[in-house]
Amino acid sequence: MRKTSTMRRAPRQNNRPHRRHHAEAPQNAQRNYQRYLALAQAEAKNGDQIAAENYYQHAEHYLRSMHEAGART
């Protein structure tokens, strides 16, 4: 009788390339940039500097995405 292993196999890797939605649709990146910038400004105004910095970092990510998408065109 064959003994089965109790170890689980690692999940298979998906071979599809990772899609970068914000790079494919610059208007979405711009909308998200504006949204996170507004959220950051609101939090800064309310005095929550930690939340504001978090939102500023998100806004910066989308700003870089917009510049990257612009450089490719």
N, C-alpha and C positions, 0 to 999 in steps of 0.2 A: 504494500500500500504506500502511495506517495504522500509525503508529508507536505502540507501547504504552509507557506510562509505567512507569518502574522504581520509582517511589515507591509505597509502600504506603498504602492508605487507613487512616484512623483507625478503630478499632473503633466500631461503633454503640453509642450509649448505650441502656441499657435503661430504658424509661419506667415501669417498675413502681416504686412507692414503696419506700423503704428500710424494712424491717421492723425494729423494735426489740424483739427477743425478750425481753430482760429487763424491758422496760416492760409487755409483754403478760402476763408471768407473774411476778408479784411474789415468789412462793415461790422461783423460780430465782434472782432477784436476792438474796434473803436468804441462800439457800444459798451462792451465790458470795461474798457479802460475808463470811460466817462462814469459808469456806474460805480466802480470801485473808488475812483477819485472822489466822487460825491459822498460816498459812505465814509471815507477816510476824513474828509473835511468835517462831516457832521460829528464824528466821534471825537475829533480834535476839539471842536467847539464845545462838546459836552464834557471835555476834560479827561477822556479815556485815551491816554497816549498809546497804550499797548494795542488796543483795538485799532486805533488810527494807523499805527505803524504796520499792522497786519494788512489792512486794506491798501495802504500805500504800496506795500510790496506786491500785492496782487495787481494793482494798477500798473506798476512798473513792468511786470511780466507782460502784460498786454501791450504796453508801449513798445517794448523790445520786439514783440511779435509783429507789430505794425511796421516797424522799421525794417525788420527782416523780410517781410512780405514785399515791401516797397523796393528793397534792394534786388530782389529776384525778378522784378518786372522790368 
